[in-house]
Every structure is written in C-alpha cells, then in structure tokens.
Amino acid sequence: MKIKVTILLILFLFTVSLSQAQTVWLYTPNGKQVYAFMNDEMSSTDISTTTNFYKNAYPKATVLENASNTYNCHSYA
C-alpha cells in the first residue's frame, strides 16, 4: 500500500511541477546543450508536507535535505 501511495504522490508532484515549469537550455561540463525544465520552488507548507511524508513512509532512512522542486540532478549530467 505504501508503494502505491508513494507512486501516486510522485506522479502528482511531477505533473504539478511540469505544469508550472519554465523550459531552459543547460550546458553540461563538456559543453553539450541539453533541454530542461526549471521549476519554481514549492511553498514552505508543501516542502514540510512532502518531507514529513517520506520521513513517515521510510522511518529508517536519513533525510539529508528537505524536499525541493528546484533540484535537478540531470542538469549536472
């Protein structure tokens, strides 16, 4: 059940973030141009809610940072 809820939450957040995303061009360290989405940050309430959801869903995990809608590891690939 937790897996289904987690998947639904991720899909919801992804859909919401794309609807508010701005499209940009980024450059890799090797100079390759890549197309990406730049998201606005979530509200402080959404950050807390999302972070707490994952803390409760995975109590043995260590949270290193609060949830964020702006971090995109793919832009550093």
C-alpha positions in Angstrom: 0.0 0.0 0.0 2.8 2.4 0.8 4.3 1.8 -2.6 1.1 2.7 -4.3 0.7 5.9 -2.3 4.3 6.9 -2.9 4.0 6.3 -6.6 0.8 8.4 -6.8 2.4 11.2 -4.8 5.4 11.3 -7.1 3.2 11.3 -10.2 1.1 14.1 -8.8 4.1 16.2 -7.8 5.7 15.5 -11.2 2.5 16.6 -13.1 2.1 19.7 -11.0 5.8 20.7 -11.3 5.7 20.3 -15.1 2.6 22.4 -15.4 4.5 25.3 -13.7 7.9 24.6 -15.3 9.8 27.0 -17.4 11.8 25.5 -20.3 15.6 26.3 -20.4 18.7 25.2 -22.2 21.6 24.0 -19.9 25.1 23.1 -20.7 27.0 20.0 -19.4 30.6 20.4 -18.2 31.6 19.1 -21.7 29.7 21.9 -23.4 26.8 19.8 -24.7 23.5 21.7 -24.8 20.5 20.0 -23.2 16.9 20.9 -22.9 15.5 21.0 -19.4 12.6 22.2 -17.2 13.2 24.8 -14.5 10.7 24.6 -11.7 9.6 27.1 -9.1 10.2 26.1 -5.5 7.3 24.6 -3.6 5.6 26.6 -0.8 7.0 26.1 2.7 3.9 24.1 3.6 4.4 21.8 0.6 8.1 21.3 1.5 7.2 20.3 5.0 4.3 18.0 3.9 6.4 16.2 1.4 9.4 15.9 3.7 7.3 14.6 6.5 5.5 12.1 4.2 8.8 10.5 3.3 10.1 10.6 6.9 7.0 8.7 7.9 7.0 6.3 4.9 10.6 5.4 5.4 11.4 5.8 9.1 14.8 4.1 8.8 16.0 6.4 6.1 18.0 9.5 6.9 16.7 12.8 5.4 19.7 14.8 4.2 17.7 17.8 2.8 14.1 18.9 2.8 12.1 18.3 -0.3 12.7 20.7 -3.1 11.2 21.3 -6.5 14.2 23.1 -7.9 17.0 20.4 -7.6 17.5 18.5 -10.8 20.4 16.1 -10.8 20.1 15.6 -14.5 21.2 19.2 -15.2 24.6 18.2 -13.9 25.0 15.0 -16.0 
